[in-house]
Amino acid sequence: MTLLADVQDVQDIQHVTGTGAGRRTSRPVALLTAAALVAALMAVPLVFLLIEAAGAGSGELSQLIFRSLTWSLLWNTVRLTAVVTVACAVIGTGAAWCVERTDLPGRRVWAVLVVIPLAIPDFVVSFGWNSLWTWAHGFTGASIVMTLAVYPLVYLPVAASLRVADPGQEEVARSLGVGRVRTFARITLGQAKGAILGGCLLVALVLLAEFGAFEILGYQTFTTEIFTEFHGYSFAASCALSLVLVLLSLLVLAGEGALRGRGGRVTRTGPMTQRISSTPQYERISGYSVRSSSSAMRNGRYCWPLPAP
């Protein structure tokens, strides 16, 4: 009788507050309408490109797309995007792990310092590097400058993921005899897989859309050539190259979705999820306060050589 009364009370509350199944199935019409309007507005430039490309004719469009210059631009863009994305994944993930999962002194200070590059425009960073060092030019200069400029796009989501991830999974693996390296590769990186892929996606899209930094560094990509064609040579050629760049961006989005998988990685959070600090942590288990076994990875004598970049 008590259970039936509790169920009836819950149903009455849902009926009064409107939180039952009827409300859950209702669709937010205003939100969907606003989203559709924003999507339509964002699609206007793409529709314009398609119209202009169709007006140029299929023959001319094919010649503009499949010429040797397009393949050169594709190679320059793809190799730079691949190198910088991988470098940012390594640096951003390593920095997040050092800040969130080690006893690095001044973690709060480092957490602020590692994201400072986001506050400096890529144009300014490129100008500074190119003015100070003559070798900061071309592919090498673009790779180094862009890696140091956008790696926080990987650090921020990975740090947030590690901050809420349950360290108990790592402790279970260690208690079963798994080494630190395998634990990090299989458990830590597994928990942060979605965040790493999301950060890499942001880095790749930023690189595909970057123009000012590459113009200063003298590295030719789709964006620099589109600007050149638009202002001096052929409007149809700029539209054709723009379509190739849009297709490349869609391929990046599809690749990220394929790597993430259908369900992605579920990160478990619970009472053991906590911010690492220098003081002992305590948890309440079955009414008793016990000391948590979760602790920061101790760097020991290598504590200072391990700071995030």
C-alpha positions as CSV (number, residue, x, y, z in Angstrom):
1,M,0.0,0.0,0.0
2,T,2.8,2.4,0.8
3,L,4.5,1.8,-2.6
4,L,1.2,2.3,-4.4
5,A,0.7,5.5,-2.5
6,D,4.1,6.8,-3.3
7,V,3.6,6.1,-7.0
8,Q,0.3,7.9,-6.9
9,D,1.9,10.9,-5.2
10,V,4.6,11.0,-8.0
11,Q,1.9,10.9,-10.7
12,D,0.0,13.7,-9.0
13,I,3.1,15.8,-8.8
14,Q,3.9,15.2,-12.4
15,H,0.3,16.1,-13.4
16,V,0.4,19.4,-11.4
17,T,3.9,20.5,-12.5
18,G,3.6,19.2,-16.1
19,T,6.8,17.1,-15.8
20,G,5.2,13.8,-17.0
21,A,5.6,11.9,-20.2
22,G,3.3,14.4,-22.0
23,R,5.7,17.2,-21.5
24,R,8.8,15.2,-22.3
25,T,7.3,14.3,-25.7
26,S,6.4,17.9,-26.6
27,R,8.6,19.6,-29.0
28,P,10.0,23.1,-28.4
29,V,8.6,24.7,-31.5
30,A,10.2,28.1,-30.9
31,L,13.6,26.6,-30.5
32,L,13.3,24.5,-33.6
33,T,12.1,27.4,-35.6
34,A,15.0,29.6,-34.4
35,A,17.5,26.8,-35.2
36,A,16.0,26.4,-38.7
37,L,16.3,30.1,-39.3
38,V,19.9,30.1,-38.2
39,A,20.7,27.1,-40.4
40,A,19.0,28.7,-43.4
41,L,21.0,31.9,-42.9
42,M,24.3,30.0,-42.6
43,A,23.5,28.1,-45.8
44,V,23.1,31.3,-47.9
45,P,26.8,31.6,-48.7
46,L,27.0,28.0,-49.7
47,V,23.9,28.4,-52.0
48,F,25.5,31.4,-53.6
49,L,28.7,29.4,-54.3
50,L,26.6,26.6,-55.9
51,I,24.7,29.1,-58.1
52,E,27.9,30.9,-59.2
53,A,29.7,27.6,-59.9
54,A,26.7,26.3,-61.9
55,G,26.7,29.5,-63.9
56,A,30.3,29.0,-64.9
57,G,29.4,25.7,-66.6
58,S,30.5,22.2,-65.8
59,G,33.4,22.2,-68.3
60,E,35.0,25.3,-66.9
61,L,34.3,24.2,-63.4
62,S,36.0,20.8,-64.0
63,Q,39.1,22.5,-65.4
64,L,39.3,24.9,-62.4
65,I,38.9,22.1,-59.8
66,F,41.1,19.4,-61.4
67,R,44.1,21.6,-62.4
68,S,47.5,21.0,-60.9
69,L,47.2,24.1,-58.6
70,T,44.2,22.6,-56.8
71,W,46.1,19.4,-56.0
72,S,49.1,21.4,-54.7
73,L,46.7,23.4,-52.5
74,L,45.1,20.2,-51.3
75,W,48.4,18.7,-50.4
76,N,49.6,21.8,-48.5
77,T,46.3,22.1,-46.6
78,V,46.0,18.4,-45.7
79,R,49.5,17.9,-44.5
80,L,49.6,21.0,-42.4
81,T,46.2,20.1,-40.9
82,A,47.4,16.6,-40.1
83,V,50.7,17.6,-38.6
84,V,49.3,20.5,-36.5
85,T,46.3,18.5,-35.3
86,V,48.4,15.6,-34.1
87,A,50.9,17.9,-32.4
88,C,48.1,19.8,-30.7
89,A,46.5,16.5,-29.5
90,V,49.8,15.4,-27.9
91,I,50.6,18.8,-26.3
92,G,47.0,19.6,-25.2
93,T,46.5,16.1,-23.8
94,G,49.8,16.1,-22.0
95,A,49.3,19.5,-20.6
96,A,45.8,18.6,-19.3
97,W,47.1,15.4,-17.7
98,C,49.9,17.3,-16.0
99,V,47.5,20.0,-14.6
100,E,44.7,17.7,-13.6
101,R,46.3,14.4,-12.7
102,T,49.8,15.2,-11.2
103,D,51.1,17.0,-8.2
104,L,52.6,19.8,-10.4
105,P,53.3,22.8,-8.3
106,G,51.0,25.8,-9.0
107,R,48.5,23.9,-11.1
108,R,46.0,26.7,-10.9
109,V,48.6,29.1,-12.4
110,W,49.5,26.6,-15.1
111,A,45.8,26.1,-15.9
112,V,45.7,29.8,-16.8
113,L,49.1,30.1,-18.5
114,V,48.5,27.3,-21.0
115,V,45.4,28.9,-22.4
116,I,47.0,32.3,-23.0
117,P,47.7,31.6,-26.7
118,L,44.0,31.8,-27.3
119,A,44.0,35.4,-26.3
120,I,46.6,36.4,-28.9
121,P,45.4,36.6,-32.5
122,D,47.1,34.1,-34.9
123,F,48.0,37.1,-37.1
124,V,50.0,38.7,-34.4
125,V,51.7,35.5,-33.4
126,S,52.7,34.8,-37.0
127,F,54.0,38.4,-37.4
128,G,56.1,38.1,-34.3
129,W,57.7,34.7,-35.2
130,N,58.3,35.7,-38.8
131,S,60.0,39.0,-37.7
132,L,62.2,37.4,-35.1
133,W,63.4,34.3,-37.0
134,T,63.9,33.9,-40.7
135,W,63.3,30.2,-40.6
136,A,59.7,30.7,-39.4
137,H,58.4,30.6,-42.9
138,G,56.7,28.1,-45.2
139,F,55.5,24.7,-43.9
140,T,57.9,24.6,-40.9
141,G,57.0,28.0,-39.7
142,A,53.3,27.5,-40.2
143,S,53.4,24.1,-38.4
144,I,55.2,25.5,-35.3
145,V,53.3,28.8,-35.1
146,M,49.8,27.2,-35.5
147,T,50.6,24.4,-33.1
148,L,51.6,26.8,-30.4
149,A,48.6,29.1,-31.2
150,V,45.7,26.6,-31.2
151,Y,46.8,23.7,-28.9
152,P,44.6,25.1,-26.1
153,L,41.6,24.0,-28.2
154,V,42.5,20.5,-27.2
155,Y,43.7,21.3,-23.7
156,L,40.4,22.8,-22.5
157,P,38.0,20.0,-23.3
158,V,40.5,17.3,-22.2
159,A,41.2,19.1,-18.9
160,A,37.5,19.3,-18.3
161,S,37.0,15.6,-19.1
162,L,39.8,14.5,-16.8
163,R,38.5,16.8,-14.1
164,V,35.2,14.9,-13.9
165,A,36.4,11.5,-14.8
166,D,36.4,8.8,-12.1
167,P,40.1,8.0,-11.1
168,G,38.8,4.8,-9.5
169,Q,39.0,3.1,-12.9
170,E,42.7,3.9,-13.1
171,E,43.2,2.6,-9.5
172,V,41.4,-0.6,-10.3
173,A,43.7,-1.2,-13.3
174,R,46.8,-0.5,-11.2
175,S,45.6,-2.8,-8.5
176,L,45.3,-5.6,-11.1
177,G,48.9,-5.2,-12.1
178,V,48.6,-3.0,-15.1
179,G,51.5,-0.6,-15.6
180,R,51.3,3.2,-15.6
181,V,51.8,3.5,-19.3
182,R,49.1,0.9,-20.2
183,T,46.7,2.4,-17.6
184,F,47.2,5.9,-19.2
185,A,46.8,4.6,-22.7
186,R,43.8,2.4,-22.1
187,I,41.9,4.1,-19.2
188,T,42.9,7.7,-19.1
189,L,43.0,8.3,-22.8
190,G,39.8,6.1,-23.2
191,Q,38.0,8.4,-20.7
192,A,39.1,11.5,-22.6
193,K,38.6,10.1,-26.1
194,G,35.6,12.2,-26.9
195,A,37.2,15.3,-25.6
196,I,40.4,14.7,-27.6
197,L,38.5,14.1,-30.8
198,G,36.4,17.2,-30.2
199,G,39.4,19.3,-29.6
200,C,41.1,17.9,-32.7
201,L,38.0,18.7,-34.8
202,L,38.2,22.3,-33.6
203,V,41.9,22.6,-34.5
204,A,41.3,21.1,-38.0
205,L,38.4,23.5,-38.7
206,V,40.4,26.5,-37.5
207,L,43.3,25.6,-39.7
208,L,41.1,25.1,-42.8
209,A,39.6,28.6,-42.2
210,E,42.9,30.4,-41.3
211,F,44.1,33.1,-43.7
212,G,46.1,35.9,-42.0
213,A,48.7,33.7,-40.4
214,F,49.4,31.8,-43.6
215,E,49.6,35.0,-45.6
216,I,52.3,36.3,-43.3
217,L,54.2,33.1,-43.2
218,G,54.2,32.6,-46.9
219,Y,52.4,29.3,-46.9
220,Q,49.9,28.8,-49.7
221,T,46.6,27.1,-48.8
222,F,43.1,27.1,-50.1
223,T,42.2,30.3,-48.2
224,T,45.1,32.3,-49.4
225,E,44.5,31.3,-53.0
226,I,40.8,31.9,-52.8
227,F,41.6,35.5,-51.6
228,T,44.0,35.9,-54.5
229,E,41.6,34.6,-57.1
230,F,38.7,36.7,-55.8
231,H,40.6,40.0,-55.9
232,G,42.6,39.7,-59.0
233,Y,42.1,36.8,-61.4
234,S,38.9,34.8,-61.6
235,F,35.7,34.9,-59.5
236,A,34.7,31.5,-60.9
237,A,38.0,30.0,-59.8
238,S,37.5,31.4,-56.2
239,C,34.1,29.8,-56.1
240,A,35.4,26.4,-57.3
241,L,38.2,26.4,-54.7
242,S,35.7,27.4,-52.1
243,L,33.6,24.4,-52.9
244,V,36.6,22.1,-52.6
245,L,37.4,23.7,-49.2
246,V,33.8,23.1,-48.0
247,L,33.9,19.5,-49.1
248,L,37.2,19.1,-47.2
249,S,35.6,20.5,-44.1
250,L,32.7,18.1,-44.4
251,L,35.1,15.2,-44.8
252,V,36.8,16.3,-41.5
253,L,33.4,16.3,-39.8
254,A,32.6,12.9,-41.1
255,G,36.0,11.5,-40.1
256,E,35.6,12.8,-36.5
257,G,32.2,11.2,-36.3
258,A,33.5,7.9,-37.6
259,L,36.4,7.9,-35.1
260,R,34.1,8.8,-32.2
261,G,31.7,5.9,-33.0
262,R,28.0,5.7,-32.6
263,G,27.8,5.7,-28.8
264,G,31.1,7.3,-28.1
265,R,32.9,6.7,-24.8
266,V,30.9,7.0,-21.6
267,T,32.8,8.5,-18.7
268,R,31.7,7.4,-15.3
269,T,31.5,10.0,-12.6
270,G,30.8,9.3,-9.0
271,P,31.8,9.9,-5.4
272,M,35.5,9.2,-6.3
273,T,35.5,12.0,-8.9
274,Q,37.3,14.9,-7.2
275,R,39.8,17.6,-7.7
276,I,43.3,16.5,-6.8
277,S,44.8,18.7,-4.1
278,S,47.7,18.5,-1.7
279,T,45.5,17.8,1.3
280,P,44.1,14.3,2.1
281,Q,40.6,13.6,0.6
282,Y,37.9,11.9,2.5
283,E,34.7,10.2,1.3
284,R,31.6,9.2,3.1
285,I,31.0,5.5,2.6
286,S,28.2,3.7,4.4
287,G,27.9,6.5,7.0
288,Y,31.7,6.5,7.8
289,S,34.3,9.1,6.7
290,V,37.3,7.2,5.2
291,R,40.4,8.5,3.4
292,S,40.2,8.3,-0.3
293,S,42.8,6.2,-2.1
294,S,42.7,8.6,-5.1
295,S,45.8,10.7,-5.2
296,A,47.8,12.7,-7.7
297,M,50.5,11.1,-9.8
298,R,53.6,12.2,-8.1
299,N,56.4,13.5,-10.3
300,G,59.0,13.5,-7.6
301,R,62.4,14.9,-8.6
302,Y,60.9,15.5,-12.1
303,C,58.2,17.7,-10.9
304,W,59.4,20.9,-12.4
305,P,60.6,19.5,-15.8
306,L,57.0,18.2,-16.4
307,P,55.1,21.5,-16.6
308,A,52.6,22.0,-19.4
309,P,54.0,23.8,-22.4
